[in-house]
Amino acid sequence: MSRHRNGVRPPIHLLAAESDLVAGLALRTEHDQPVVAAMLLGEIERAELHDPASMPDGHVMLNSRVTFVDDRTGQAREVQLVMPAHANIAEGRISIMTPMGAALYGLAEGHAIEWPDLNGNVRPVRIIRVERPD
């Protein structure tokens, strides 16, 4: 689903306990949101899982603040990746159960990917900065 610009999916790193929570959410919502659920489950399946002590810096996890650029439009955005109950786009909090939320999850600063948006159009996205949650 995600592709690095050279055609290879970039590596992703996730917290093991957090990935279990997100996978459970994806499984519970796959009837209502089959595309995003499949995206998340696919990315979790290929991720390298860590405990908090071994999690590498600079990777997106729940509650991270992420600055990314849509390379198609040149528009930069800063968002916080959250669970659906805490999402509020006007306040910059995007749900992990959106295509962009699923795209960002587990990636690192400097990664460039191509990912489908809500309309199915591929968007080239480049991650500029990741700030770990408090």
KAMO-V780267 format. One record per pair of residues at least 4 apart in sequence whose C-alpha atoms are under 6 Angstrom apart, sorted by the first residue. I is the first residue (numbers start at 0). J is the second residue. D is the distance in whole Angstrom. If there is no record, write none. Layout:
i->I j->J d->D
i->I j->J d->D
This chain:
i->1 j->8 d->6
i->1 j->112 d->6
i->1 j->113 d->6
i->1 j->114 d->5
i->2 j->6 d->5
i->2 j->7 d->5
i->2 j->8 d->4
i->2 j->112 d->5
i->2 j->113 d->5
i->3 j->7 d->5
i->3 j->8 d->5
i->3 j->9 d->6
i->3 j->111 d->6
i->3 j->112 d->5
i->11 j->46 d->5
i->11 j->105 d->5
i->11 j->106 d->5
i->12 j->46 d->5
i->12 j->47 d->5
i->12 j->48 d->6
i->12 j->105 d->5
i->13 j->48 d->5
i->13 j->105 d->5
i->14 j->48 d->6
i->14 j->49 d->5
i->14 j->50 d->6
i->15 j->48 d->5
i->15 j->49 d->5
i->18 j->22 d->6
i->25 j->29 d->6
i->25 j->36 d->5
i->28 j->32 d->6
i->29 j->33 d->4
i->29 j->36 d->5
i->32 j->36 d->6
i->33 j->37 d->6
i->35 j->98 d->6
i->37 j->41 d->6
i->39 j->101 d->6
i->49 j->53 d->6
i->49 j->54 d->5
i->57 j->107 d->5
i->57 j->108 d->6
i->57 j->129 d->5
i->58 j->105 d->5
i->58 j->106 d->5
i->58 j->107 d->4
i->59 j->63 d->6
i->59 j->104 d->5
i->59 j->105 d->5
i->59 j->106 d->6
i->60 j->104 d->6
i->60 j->105 d->6
i->61 j->80 d->5
i->61 j->81 d->5
i->62 j->79 d->6
i->62 j->80 d->5
i->62 j->81 d->5
i->62 j->132 d->5
i->63 j->79 d->6
i->63 j->80 d->6
i->63 j->130 d->6
i->63 j->131 d->5
i->63 j->132 d->5
i->64 j->78 d->6
i->64 j->79 d->4
i->64 j->129 d->6
i->64 j->130 d->5
i->65 j->77 d->5
i->65 j->78 d->5
i->65 j->128 d->6
i->65 j->129 d->5
i->66 j->76 d->6
i->66 j->77 d->4
i->66 j->127 d->5
i->66 j->128 d->5
i->67 j->75 d->6
i->67 j->76 d->6
i->67 j->125 d->5
i->67 j->126 d->4
i->67 j->127 d->5
i->68 j->74 d->6
i->68 j->75 d->4
i->68 j->124 d->6
i->68 j->125 d->5
i->69 j->73 d->5
i->69 j->74 d->5
i->69 j->123 d->6
i->69 j->124 d->5
i->70 j->123 d->5
i->70 j->124 d->6
i->78 j->91 d->5
i->78 j->92 d->6
i->79 j->92 d->5
i->80 j->92 d->6
i->80 j->93 d->5
i->80 j->94 d->6
i->81 j->93 d->6
i->81 j->94 d->5
i->81 j->95 d->6
i->82 j->94 d->5
i->82 j->95 d->6
i->83 j->94 d->5
i->86 j->92 d->5
i->86 j->93 d->5
i->86 j->94 d->5
i->87 j->92 d->5
i->88 j->92 d->5
i->88 j->93 d->6
i->94 j->100 d->6
i->95 j->100 d->4
i->95 j->101 d->5
i->98 j->116 d->6
i->108 j->126 d->5
i->108 j->127 d->5
i->108 j->128 d->5
i->109 j->126 d->5
i->109 j->127 d->6
i->110 j->125 d->6
i->110 j->126 d->6
i->111 j->124 d->6
i->111 j->125 d->4
i->112 j->123 d->6
i->112 j->124 d->5
i->113 j->122 d->5
i->113 j->123 d->4
i->114 j->121 d->5
i->114 j->122 d->5
i->115 j->119 d->5
i->115 j->120 d->5
i->115 j->121 d->4
i->115 j->122 d->6
i->116 j->120 d->5
